[in-house]
Amino acid sequence: MMKQMMELSKLNENHKLLADLAGSWSTSVKMMEPGKEPSISKGNVTSKSIMNGRYVIGDHSGSMKMPGADGKMKDFTFKGMSIDGYDNVKQKFTSSWMDNLGTGIMTMEGTYDPATKTFTYTGEMEMPPGMKTPVRAVVKITDKNHHTFEWYETRGGQEMKTLEINYTRQK
């Protein structure tokens, strides 16, 4: 059993794929809702490899417009944190997310397609309580300095893209 545990704890090429995303990034964020103009904002992400390359932790920040208590749009400082890894036991990529818009921690599992350099994660979010929404996240690696994150939600049986983030590595 100990030999198997030691073997399963070894890093592999999947961990290297995630480690390549470490660094400082500028983001351009587009939030979409059917029938409305997209909301555009900017942000930053600092990602670093932790635990000898087993995981990548990301510190996300930005500013966006959100409705205040009076219903009027106001500037809102956004903070989020991600932790991504590759689980050798499940043979899947894993991703967790938390932010200052809620109190839960969302988890997803996914795969990587080397032909398209694309990670695809699936999971579900629960907002409001008791109403679980299937979600899908797609991370497309353009090159070592650029990648795109797309977020899809299933609403009324239809999947729709509600978020797109373009990442550019800071020099």
C-alpha positions in Angstrom: 0.0 0.0 0.0 2.8 2.4 0.9 4.5 1.7 -2.5 1.3 2.5 -4.3 0.8 5.8 -2.3 4.4 6.9 -3.2 3.8 6.2 -6.8 0.5 8.1 -6.8 2.1 11.1 -5.2 4.6 11.6 -8.0 4.3 14.7 -10.2 3.8 14.2 -13.9 3.2 16.1 -17.2 -0.3 17.1 -16.1 1.2 19.0 -13.1 3.7 20.7 -15.5 0.8 21.9 -17.7 -0.8 23.7 -14.7 2.6 25.0 -13.4 3.0 26.7 -16.8 0.1 29.0 -15.8 2.0 30.4 -12.9 2.9 34.1 -13.1 1.3 37.6 -13.1 -1.5 38.2 -15.5 -3.6 41.1 -16.7 -7.2 40.2 -17.4 -10.0 41.6 -19.6 -13.3 40.4 -18.4 -16.6 40.2 -20.3 -19.7 39.3 -18.4 -22.7 38.4 -20.6 -26.4 38.1 -20.0 -29.0 37.4 -22.7 -30.6 40.5 -24.1 -28.1 42.9 -22.4 -24.9 44.5 -23.5 -21.8 42.7 -22.1 -20.2 44.3 -19.1 -16.4 44.8 -19.5 -13.9 45.1 -16.7 -10.2 44.7 -16.1 -8.3 42.8 -13.4 -5.2 41.0 -12.4 -4.2 37.5 -11.3 -1.1 36.3 -9.6 -0.7 32.5 -9.8 2.0 30.5 -8.2 2.9 26.9 -8.0 2.7 25.4 -4.4 3.5 22.2 -2.7 6.5 21.3 -5.0 4.4 21.8 -8.1 1.3 19.8 -7.1 -1.1 22.7 -7.3 -1.4 26.2 -8.7 -3.0 28.8 -6.5 -4.4 32.0 -8.0 -5.1 35.4 -6.4 -7.7 37.2 -8.5 -8.7 40.9 -8.2 -10.5 43.5 -10.2 -13.2 46.1 -10.3 -16.7 45.8 -11.7 -20.0 47.5 -11.7 -22.6 46.0 -9.4 -26.0 47.2 -8.3 -25.9 48.8 -4.8 -28.7 48.6 -2.2 -30.4 51.5 -4.0 -30.3 49.5 -7.3 -27.9 52.0 -8.9 -24.7 50.6 -10.4 -21.6 51.2 -8.3 -17.9 50.2 -8.5 -17.3 47.0 -6.7 -13.8 45.5 -5.8 -13.8 41.8 -6.7 -11.5 39.3 -5.0 -11.3 35.6 -5.8 -9.0 32.6 -5.2 -8.5 29.5 -7.3 -6.6 26.3 -6.6 -6.0 23.9 -9.5 -4.3 20.5 -9.5 -4.2 17.1 -11.1 -5.5 14.2 -9.1 -3.4 11.1 -9.9 -6.0 8.8 -8.2 -9.0 10.1 -10.2 -6.9 10.9 -13.3 -8.6 14.2 -13.6 -7.8 17.9 -13.3 -9.4 19.5 -10.3 -10.3 23.2 -9.7 -11.8 25.0 -6.8 -13.0 28.6 -6.6 -14.1 31.0 -3.9 -14.7 34.8 -4.0 -16.1 37.7 -2.1 -19.5 37.4 -3.8 -20.5 34.4 -1.7 -19.4 32.0 1.1 -19.2 28.7 -0.7 -16.3 26.9 -2.3 -17.1 25.5 -5.8 -15.2 22.5 -7.1 -15.0 21.1 -10.6 -13.2 18.2 -12.4 -11.9 18.1 -15.9 -9.7 16.9 -18.7 -7.1 18.3 -21.0 -7.0 17.9 -24.8 -3.4 18.3 -26.0 -4.5 18.7 -29.7 -6.4 21.9 -28.9 -4.5 22.8 -25.7 -7.8 23.1 -23.9 -8.8 22.2 -20.3 -12.5 21.5 -19.9 -14.0 21.4 -16.4 -17.5 20.5 -15.3 -19.4 21.0 -12.0 -22.4 22.8 -10.6 -23.0 25.9 -8.6 -25.8 26.5 -6.1 -27.3 30.1 -6.2 -29.9 30.4 -4.8 -30.0 27.6 -2.2 -31.5 24.3 -3.5 -31.2 25.3 -7.1 -28.1 23.6 -8.6 -26.9 24.9 -12.0 -24.7 22.8 -14.2 -21.6 24.7 -15.2 -18.7 24.2 -17.6 -15.3 26.0 -17.7 -13.1 26.0 -20.7 -9.5 27.2 -20.6 -7.8 27.6 -24.0 -4.0 28.0 -24.0 -3.1 30.3 -26.9 0.6 30.5 -26.1 2.9 30.8 -23.0 1.7 34.4 -22.6 -2.0 34.2 -23.4 -5.0 32.1 -22.5 -8.8 32.4 -22.4 -11.3 31.3 -19.8 -14.9 30.7 -20.9 -17.7 30.0 -18.4 -21.0 28.3 -19.4 -24.1 27.9 -17.4 -27.1 25.7 -18.1 -30.3 27.8 -17.7 -33.7 26.4 -18.6 -32.1 23.4 -20.3 -29.9 25.6 -22.5 -26.2 26.1 -22.1 -25.0 29.7 -22.5 -21.7 31.5 -22.2 -21.9 34.1 -19.4 -18.3 35.0 -18.9 -15.1 35.3 -20.9 -11.7 36.3 -19.5 -8.7 37.0 -21.6 -5.3 36.6 -19.8 -2.1 38.3 -20.9 1.1 37.6 -19.0 2.6 40.7 -17.4 6.3 41.3 -18.4 
